[in-house]
Amino acid sequence: MLAGCTSASGSGDGYVSGDGTVTTYKVADRKDAPALSGTTLAGPQLSLSSYRGKVVVLNFWGSWCPPCRLEGPFLQDMSTSYASKGVQFVGVDIRDDGASARAFLANIASTYPNLFDGPDGLLVLQFSRIVPPQATPSTLVIDRKGRIAVRILGPTTEPRLAAILAPLVAEPS
C-alpha cells in the first residue's frame, strides 16, 4: 500500500516521495494487473480490463502532492500524443477529497480517466501483493496483455516515460 505521513527525506511534507527508481520486468516475470475498477472523478465507472490490448500508464497521484503537480501537465500532454500509439493513461487519485482532485484535473485540463480511491485506499491495496506502488507519485505501466511491465517509484519525467513506453508500444498484443 502507498505509505504516507512523511516524506522519504523525513522533512514532514505529508507524503512519501520515491526517488524515481524504475523497475522493468522481463516478459516472463510480469504479473497480471489486478481487476481494478471503480468510480472516476467525473462520475462514470471504469474497469482497467476494458483497456486490454492497449499499453496503460497507471499513475497514482494526489492533488496535495508537489511532485504530482509537476507531473500532471506532461502526463496530460503525453496521454494525447500517445493515444494514436495504443497507449491509455489512467490516474488513481489517492488520499484526497473529490473537490480538490477535480480542481487539480481542471487546472491541468486532464482528459484521461481518473479513478477516485477515497480514504479507504482499496484500489491501491489491490496491488499490495503484486507490485505495490510505495510512493506518491508512483506509476505502473501495464502491457497490452494486462501485465505489469514497469514500476516507477516517485516522480518521472517526460523523456524517461517516453523511453519506457517505446519498447512496450512495439510489443504485439
C-alpha positions in Angstrom: 0.0 0.0 0.0 1.2 3.5 -0.5 2.9 4.8 2.5 2.0 8.1 4.0 2.5 10.8 6.5 6.2 11.6 6.0 8.4 12.2 3.0 11.3 9.9 2.1 13.6 12.6 3.3 11.9 12.9 6.6 11.1 16.5 6.0 7.4 16.0 7.0 5.9 17.1 3.7 3.0 14.8 4.3 3.8 12.2 1.6 6.4 9.6 0.8 8.1 10.5 -2.4 10.3 7.9 -4.1 13.5 8.7 -5.9 12.1 7.9 -9.4 13.5 4.3 -9.3 12.4 2.4 -12.4 11.9 -1.4 -12.2 11.4 -3.1 -15.6 10.1 -6.6 -15.6 11.1 -9.1 -18.2 8.2 -10.5 -20.2 8.4 -13.9 -18.4 8.4 -12.2 -15.0 5.4 -9.9 -15.5 2.4 -10.4 -13.2 -1.2 -9.7 -14.2 -2.5 -6.4 -13.0 -5.5 -6.8 -10.6 -9.0 -6.4 -11.9 -9.1 -2.8 -10.9 -12.4 -1.0 -11.2 -14.1 1.9 -9.6 -15.7 5.3 -9.9 -13.9 8.0 -11.8 -13.8 11.6 -10.5 -16.0 12.5 -13.5 -18.6 10.0 -12.2 -18.7 7.0 -14.5 -17.4 3.6 -13.6 -14.2 2.4 -15.1 -12.6 -1.1 -15.4 -8.9 -1.4 -16.2 -9.7 -4.6 -18.1 -11.6 -2.5 -20.7 -8.2 -1.3 -21.9 -6.8 -4.8 -22.7 -4.9 -4.6 -26.0 -3.5 -1.1 -25.1 -0.5 -0.1 -23.1 -1.8 1.5 -19.9 0.1 4.1 -17.9 -1.5 3.9 -14.4 -0.4 7.0 -12.3 -1.1 7.1 -8.6 -1.3 10.8 -7.5 -2.8 13.3 -5.1 -3.6 16.9 -5.5 -1.7 17.6 -2.3 1.5 16.1 -3.6 4.0 18.6 -5.0 5.8 16.2 -7.4 2.3 15.1 -8.7 1.6 18.7 -9.6 4.8 18.8 -11.7 3.9 15.5 -13.5 0.3 16.3 -14.2 0.7 18.6 -17.2 3.2 16.5 -19.1 1.2 13.3 -18.4 -1.8 15.0 -19.9 0.2 16.0 -22.9 1.6 12.5 -23.3 -1.9 11.0 -23.0 -2.9 13.0 -26.0 0.2 12.3 -28.1 0.4 8.6 -27.3 -3.3 7.8 -27.8 -2.7 7.0 -31.5 0.0 4.6 -30.5 -2.4 2.5 -28.4 -1.5 3.9 -25.0 -4.2 4.8 -22.5 -3.4 6.9 -19.4 -5.4 6.3 -16.2 -5.0 8.2 -13.0 -5.7 6.9 -9.5 -6.3 9.8 -7.0 -5.3 8.7 -3.5 -5.9 10.1 0.0 -7.7 13.1 -1.4 -11.1 14.8 -1.4 -13.1 14.8 -4.6 -13.3 18.6 -4.9 -9.5 19.2 -4.6 -8.9 16.3 -7.0 -11.3 17.7 -9.6 -9.8 21.2 -9.3 -6.4 19.8 -9.9 -7.6 17.9 -13.0 -9.3 21.0 -14.3 -6.1 23.0 -13.8 -4.1 20.6 -16.0 -7.0 20.2 -18.4 -7.0 16.5 -17.9 -8.9 14.4 -20.5 -8.0 10.9 -19.4 -10.0 9.0 -16.8 -9.0 9.2 -13.1 -10.3 6.8 -10.5 -11.1 8.1 -7.1 -9.6 5.8 -4.4 -11.0 7.7 -1.5 -9.9 7.5 2.2 -10.1 3.7 2.4 -7.3 3.1 -0.2 -8.9 -0.1 -1.5 -7.8 0.5 -5.1 -4.1 0.8 -4.1 -4.5 -2.1 -1.8 -5.2 -4.4 -4.7 -1.6 -4.0 -5.9 0.0 -4.7 -2.5 0.8 -8.4 -3.1 1.8 -7.9 -6.8 3.8 -4.7 -7.4 3.0 -2.2 -4.7 3.2 1.5 -5.7 5.0 2.5 -2.5 5.5 6.3 -3.0 3.5 9.2 -4.2 3.5 9.6 -7.1 4.0 6.1 -8.5 3.4 4.9 -12.0 2.8 1.4 -13.2 3.0 0.7 -16.9 0.8 -2.3 -18.0 1.5 -4.1 -21.2 -1.1 -4.9 -23.9 -1.8 -8.3 -22.2 -2.7 -6.7 -18.9 0.6 -7.5 -17.1 2.7 -5.0 -15.1 5.8 -4.3 -17.1 7.3 -1.3 -15.3 7.0 0.3 -11.9 8.3 3.9 -11.2 8.5 4.8 -7.5 8.3 8.6 -7.3 8.2 11.3 -9.9 9.2 10.6 -13.5 10.0 12.8 -16.5 8.6 13.0 -20.0 11.8 11.7 -21.6 12.1 8.8 -19.1 8.4 7.8 -19.6 8.8 8.1 -23.4 11.8 5.8 -23.3 9.8 3.3 -21.1 6.9 3.3 -23.5 8.8 2.9 -26.7 9.5 -0.9 -26.4 6.1 -1.6 -24.9 4.3 0.1 -27.7 6.3 -2.1 -30.1 5.2 -5.3 -28.4 2.4 -7.3 -30.0 -1.0 -7.6 -28.3 
